């Protein structure tokens, strides 16, 4: 949901988007996703859900972000396929930074320190305040 916020809230000076995939619509309808719960819904209910969720899909809103973005993703994420993460990253405007980690969905301490350093540059809180740094 961070990409949605980044697209509508222009007072924040930087966003860290961790293990994002662009939203639930992308997550449940992509070729690599496990959409069994979604597909078990009756067709009419799926159509209503898609109609309600598509307009607020973070993948659509991240394009309107005006603050710098930091994307942190995992190469072996069991919930967010790298293909979905890359589509989300591509949708975002510059300036943006993209970091990938050799981990699953739970990012390593290094990622949290990278986030703290990014925010230090944007909002001035010393990265050394975070225990991972």
C-alpha positions in Angstrom: 0.0 0.0 0.0 3.1 2.3 0.2 3.0 2.9 -3.5 -0.6 4.1 -3.2 0.3 6.5 -0.4 3.4 7.7 -2.4 1.1 8.6 -5.3 -1.3 10.7 -3.4 0.6 12.2 -0.5 3.2 14.7 -1.7 4.3 16.1 1.7 6.4 13.1 2.6 10.0 13.4 1.6 10.8 9.8 0.9 9.3 6.3 0.8 10.8 2.9 1.5 8.7 0.2 -0.2 9.6 -3.2 1.2 8.8 -6.4 -0.7 6.0 -4.8 -2.7 4.3 -6.3 -5.6 2.1 -3.5 -6.9 -1.1 -4.5 -5.2 -3.6 -7.3 -4.6 -5.0 -7.2 -8.2 -1.6 -7.8 -9.6 -0.9 -10.4 -6.9 -4.0 -12.4 -7.6 -4.1 -12.2 -11.4 -0.4 -12.6 -12.4 0.9 -15.7 -14.1 3.2 -16.7 -11.2 0.8 -16.0 -8.4 -1.1 -18.5 -6.3 -4.6 -17.3 -6.9 -6.6 -20.3 -5.7 -8.6 -18.4 -3.1 -9.4 -15.7 -5.7 -10.3 -18.2 -8.4 -12.7 -20.1 -6.1 -15.0 -17.1 -5.8 -18.0 -17.0 -8.1 -17.3 -15.1 -11.3 -19.6 -12.2 -10.5 -18.0 -11.7 -7.2 -14.5 -11.7 -8.8 -15.6 -9.1 -11.3 -17.0 -6.9 -8.5 -13.8 -7.2 -6.5 -11.7 -6.4 -9.5 -13.8 -3.4 -10.3 -13.5 -2.1 -6.7 -9.8 -2.8 -6.3 -8.3 -1.9 -9.6 -8.7 1.9 -9.2 -6.7 1.8 -5.9 -4.0 -0.6 -7.1 -0.6 0.7 -5.9 0.9 -0.2 -9.2 -1.3 2.5 -10.8 -0.6 5.2 -8.1 3.2 4.7 -7.6 3.6 6.4 -11.1 2.4 9.7 -9.5 5.0 9.7 -6.7 6.9 12.9 -6.4 9.2 11.9 -3.5 12.3 9.7 -3.9 11.5 5.9 -3.6 13.6 3.1 -2.2 12.5 -0.4 -3.3 13.7 -3.3 -1.2 13.0 -6.8 -2.6 14.0 -10.4 -2.1 15.3 -12.7 -4.8 13.7 -15.7 -3.1 10.5 -14.2 -1.9 7.9 -16.8 -1.4 5.0 -14.3 -1.6 6.1 -11.6 -4.1 7.4 -13.1 -7.4 10.4 -11.1 -8.7 8.4 -10.5 -11.9 5.7 -8.6 -10.0 8.3 -6.7 -8.0 10.1 -5.6 -11.2 6.8 -4.4 -12.8 6.1 -2.3 -9.7 9.6 -0.8 -9.7 9.4 0.0 -13.5 6.1 1.8 -12.9 7.7 4.2 -10.4 9.2 7.5 -11.6 12.7 8.7 -10.9 14.3 9.3 -8.5 14.3 5.8 -7.2 16.7 3.2 -5.9 16.3 -0.5 -6.1 18.0 -3.1 -3.9 17.7 -6.8 -4.1 18.6 -9.2 -1.3 19.4 -12.9 -1.3 16.6 -13.7 1.1 12.9 -14.7 1.3 10.0 -12.3 2.1 11.5 -11.5 5.5 14.3 -9.1 4.5 17.7 -9.4 6.3 19.1 -6.8 8.7 21.1 -5.2 5.9 17.9 -4.2 4.2 16.7 -2.4 7.3 20.0 -0.6 7.6 19.7 0.4 3.9 16.2 1.8 4.6 17.5 3.7 7.6 20.4 5.3 5.5 17.9 6.3 2.8 15.6 7.9 5.4 18.6 9.6 7.0 19.3 11.4 3.7 15.6 12.3 3.3 14.5 13.3 6.8 17.6 13.5 8.9 17.1 10.8 11.4 20.6 9.2 12.0 20.7 5.7 10.5 22.8 4.7 13.5 19.6 5.0 15.6 18.5 1.7 13.9 19.8 -1.4 15.6 20.7 -3.0 12.2 23.3 -0.3 11.4 
